[in-house]
Amino acid sequence: MRKDKPSRTALKVALVIVTLGAKPGMGTLLPPGIAQASQDVLLASGAVGPRTIRWAATRQAVSVYEAFDWMLPGQFEAFAHRKAFFERQVREGIAAGATQILVLGAGYDTLGWRLAPEFAEVRFFEIDHPATARLKSKGIACLGKRKNLCLIAEDLGKRRLVDVLRESASWNQNARTVILAEGLVMYLLPEAVASLFRQCAEMVSEGSRFAFSYIPTGVDGRLDAGRWTRLMLWLQTVVGEPWTWSVRPEELDLFLKSVGWEQAPELEGASGKQGVEFYAVAAK
Ligand SMILES: C[S@@+](CC[C@H](N)C(=O)[O-])C[C@H]1O[C@@H](n2cnc3c(N)ncnc32)[C@H](O)[C@@H]1O
């Protein structure tokens, strides 16, 4: 990806959430307050201007995204399911005793910022590329910092996660943790994905969870994003954030075991597919 520039895909996800907030019927699916918080973070960070935000929150924008569903059926609404899935994992994880949340490749995601005041005893950490993380930090500083939310600007392709977390005074390696990698692992190389899972396993206690979304590998052994896979792969490459990792859902368990985790399908809502992505939860 273009490491010196803020992530375009992170911006796209946040803008889609703003637009989903303008789509009738989404109120019951989207986590409460997420559309407004996404607007606020994007504006305060300067990622986009007020005109873009105003347009993103219109019914016309909804129609434009819906028109693109011919290419990736269900993908527009899938972002609402995705946000709901990850927030549910965090809330359930906290209810089950987690005291630490780590959001990898957080982009402009607002979960940490929204949930930190509600769960004052839980520590929230976010990591993203410096170009994106610094912009977001600026936005969070304008909106009001949370004392239990720590934003870390690091390129995980350059520095090992274990070193980054060990440097953070408030990270507790013995805490039950929920790790989120939402829309992240498809952008990493295979060896980086395996290493990331292993390092995460090293940095958290037993009883921790790792929730992530991934693109499946198709029958031909290539990444499968549906009928328009080739076009999608090309578009991702053009924006400078190519998809480079996928896994066969039936081989996920084996992969997770090889990197220190167990697939946890028994956790409520722990697997399934929306749009082009599968969701999964691993347990340690
Ligand atoms: C598709 S965006 C998803 C953002 C967020 N998780 C969401 O769903 O709203 C992918 C994010 O991963 C981040 N990312 C990709 N590779 C990374 C790396 N090597 N180190 C840190 N962040 C990375 C990008 O900067 C971007 O913010």
The ligand as a Gaussian input file, in Angstrom:
#p B3LYP/6-31G(d) Opt

LIG

0 1
 C       -9.796000      -1.564000       4.731000
 S       -9.068000      -0.559000       5.940000
 C      -10.051000      -1.068000       7.318000
 C      -10.125000      -0.042000       8.386000
 C      -10.957000      -0.451000       9.608000
 N      -10.519000      -1.709000      10.164000
 C      -12.416000      -0.517000       9.263000
 O      -12.894000      -1.603000       8.902000
 O      -13.094000       0.512000       9.336000
 C       -7.510000      -1.368000       6.267000
 C       -6.678000      -0.640000       7.309000
 O       -5.509000      -1.434000       7.601000
 C       -4.396000      -0.569000       7.719000
 N       -3.170000      -1.332000       7.440000
 C       -2.908000      -2.079000       6.339000
 N       -1.659000      -2.589000       6.417000
 C       -1.134000      -2.150000       7.602000
 C        0.122000      -2.314000       8.252000
 N        1.105000      -3.025000       7.686000
 N        0.337000      -1.706000       9.444000
 C       -0.648000      -0.969000      10.018000
 N       -1.876000      -0.786000       9.451000
 C       -2.108000      -1.356000       8.262000
 C       -4.655000       0.524000       6.675000
 O       -3.906000       1.711000       6.921000
 C       -6.160000       0.715000       6.818000
 O       -6.473000       1.718000       7.772000

